[in-house]
Structures are given as structure tokens and as C-alpha cells.
Amino acid sequence: MKINIDAAKKIQWLLVDDLLNGEGLFSPLSSVSHDDEDDWQFMVEMIYRLLVSGLTELFPDDILILSFNGIEDYCKELAKQSPFEDSVWNEPMAWGGPTIGLTQKCKLIIDQYFDGKYWHTQDFILNIPFIECIEDIFAECGVPWCEEEPLFPIAK
């Protein structure tokens, strides 16, 4: 596993625990720790990779066409607009506008790596083979995980 343990936990928590077991959708704004620039950078990088790899999708599904010029433009806006400022509610609302949900592709992968026992435990158990699968998908899609060189450096 190349992804650091904290990032792996966040990815698994978001995909499996939050999205699959929760409402099925999340707002990028509600997923960033308050005033934590490292978390802001992490979220931008993670959202980009999850969207490009087809593991998640944006809702409403036409937002990339109507408000942004594709996934890359959307993530540039996420990196440019601080999620900690009131400006997130201004157009094009990168942080506060769209919601993100799992694709069928991601749900099938989750089903492969998690059994019913996982859902009935109170303890968070990192599933390393699942994270390695996610890493492989990122790499196959040309967006391998790299914390040292972010694709979309945030505007500090």
C-alpha cells in the first residue's frame, strides 16, 4: 500500500462507511475539517481521483457542463476557493453546490472487499486489499496517488 495510513482511512471511511452506509451522497464542503489546509488539499486530490477513475459522480449530473468545464476545471475551483471562507457560496459554488455519490462500479468493488460482518462492528478496520485496489484503479486511470506533488495545489 503506497497511500499513507491516514489517507487510506479517510478514503475507506468516505467510500464505504459514509457514502455506502450513509445517505449515499456527500457535499464536499461538509467533508473538510474546519481550517485544516492539509485536509483541504487532501479532499481536492481525492475528489479528482475518485471522479476521474469513475468511482464517484457529481450530482446534479449536468453540473460539470453547466457550471464547470469538466472535472479538471471543477477541481481547479476546489483548489482555488477556500472551503473556510464565505466565498464558497458564491458562483460557481465548487464546494457548496454539487454533491458526490458512488457509481455502480464502486459499489461492486466494495461488495468484493467487504462482507456483512464489516457492517455490524463498531470498530473501524482498514481493509488494505481494498485500498490497494483503489490505488491500482487510480494508477490505471493515469492519476496515481502522490502526496508530495499535488495535481491541484490549494490557494493558501
C-alpha positions in Angstrom: 0.0 0.0 0.0 1.5 3.3 -1.1 -1.1 5.6 0.3 -0.3 6.7 3.8 -2.4 5.2 6.5 -4.4 8.3 7.4 -5.3 9.0 3.8 -6.3 5.3 3.3 -8.6 5.5 6.3 -10.2 8.7 5.0 -10.8 7.2 1.6 -12.2 4.0 3.0 -14.3 5.9 5.5 -15.7 8.2 2.8 -16.5 5.5 0.3 -17.6 2.6 2.5 -18.8 4.0 5.8 -20.1 7.4 4.8 -21.4 7.0 1.3 -22.5 3.4 1.2 -23.9 3.3 4.7 -25.0 6.9 5.0 -27.2 8.9 2.7 -25.3 7.8 -0.4 -24.3 11.4 -1.2 -21.9 13.9 0.4 -21.2 17.5 0.0 -17.5 18.3 -0.5 -18.0 21.3 1.9 -19.2 19.1 4.8 -16.3 16.7 4.4 -13.4 19.2 5.0 -12.1 19.7 8.5 -12.6 23.3 9.7 -9.5 25.4 8.9 -7.3 22.4 8.1 -5.4 23.2 4.9 -3.9 19.7 4.7 -7.4 18.3 4.7 -8.5 20.8 2.1 -5.6 19.7 -0.2 -6.4 16.0 0.5 -10.1 16.5 -0.4 -9.3 18.2 -3.7 -6.8 15.4 -4.7 -9.2 12.6 -3.5 -12.2 14.1 -5.3 -10.3 14.5 -8.5 -9.1 10.9 -8.5 -12.4 9.4 -7.5 -14.2 11.3 -10.3 -11.6 10.6 -13.0 -11.5 6.9 -12.1 -15.3 6.6 -12.3 -15.7 5.5 -8.7 -17.8 8.6 -7.9 -20.0 11.0 -9.8 -21.3 14.5 -9.3 -25.0 15.4 -8.8 -26.7 17.1 -10.4 -25.2 15.2 -13.2 -25.1 18.2 -15.6 -23.2 20.4 -13.2 -19.9 19.8 -14.9 -21.4 21.1 -18.2 -23.4 24.0 -16.8 -21.1 25.4 -14.1 -17.6 24.0 -14.9 -15.6 22.9 -17.9 -15.2 19.3 -16.8 -13.7 17.5 -13.9 -10.3 19.3 -14.1 -11.9 22.7 -14.1 -14.1 21.7 -11.1 -11.1 20.6 -9.1 -9.2 23.7 -10.0 -12.1 25.7 -8.5 -12.0 23.5 -5.4 -8.3 24.3 -5.0 -8.8 28.0 -5.7 -11.8 28.6 -3.4 -11.2 28.2 0.3 -13.8 26.0 1.9 -13.3 28.0 5.1 -14.5 31.4 3.6 -18.0 32.7 3.0 -16.9 32.9 -0.7 -17.8 29.2 -1.1 -21.4 30.2 -1.5 -20.6 32.4 -4.5 -20.6 31.2 -8.0 -19.6 28.7 -9.3 -20.1 27.1 -5.9 -17.5 24.4 -6.2 -17.6 23.4 -2.5 -21.3 24.1 -1.7 -23.1 23.3 -5.0 -22.7 19.7 -6.1 -22.9 16.5 -4.1 -20.9 13.4 -4.8 -22.2 9.8 -4.9 -20.9 6.3 -5.6 -21.1 4.8 -9.0 -22.2 1.2 -9.6 -18.6 0.4 -10.4 -17.5 1.5 -6.9 -20.4 -0.4 -5.3 -19.4 -3.6 -7.0 -15.8 -3.1 -5.8 -16.9 -2.5 -2.2 -19.1 -5.7 -2.4 -15.9 -7.6 -3.5 -13.9 -6.5 -0.5 -16.3 -6.2 2.4 -18.7 -8.8 3.8 -21.7 -8.5 6.0 -19.6 -8.7 9.2 -17.9 -5.4 8.5 -21.2 -3.5 8.7 -22.0 -5.0 12.2 -18.9 -3.9 14.0 -18.3 -0.7 15.9 -14.5 -0.8 15.2 -13.1 0.7 12.1 -10.9 -1.9 10.3 -8.8 -0.7 7.4 -9.1 -3.1 4.5 -5.7 -2.9 2.9 -6.6 -5.1 -0.2 -9.5 -2.7 -0.8 -7.2 0.4 -0.6 -4.6 -1.4 -2.9 -7.4 -2.0 -5.4 -8.4 1.7 -5.3 -4.7 2.6 -5.7 -4.5 0.3 -8.8 -7.6 1.9 -10.3 -6.1 5.4 -9.7 -2.9 4.3 -11.5 -4.7 2.6 -14.4 -6.6 5.9 -14.9 -3.4 7.9 -15.0 -3.9 9.6 -11.6 -1.7 7.6 -9.2 -1.8 8.8 -5.6 1.0 11.2 -4.8 1.0 13.4 -1.7 4.3 15.1 -2.5 3.2 16.7 -5.8 -0.5 17.6 -5.7 -2.2 17.9 -9.1 -4.2 20.9 -7.8 -2.2 22.9 -5.2 -4.5 24.8 -3.0 -4.5 28.6 -2.9 -3.2 29.3 0.6 
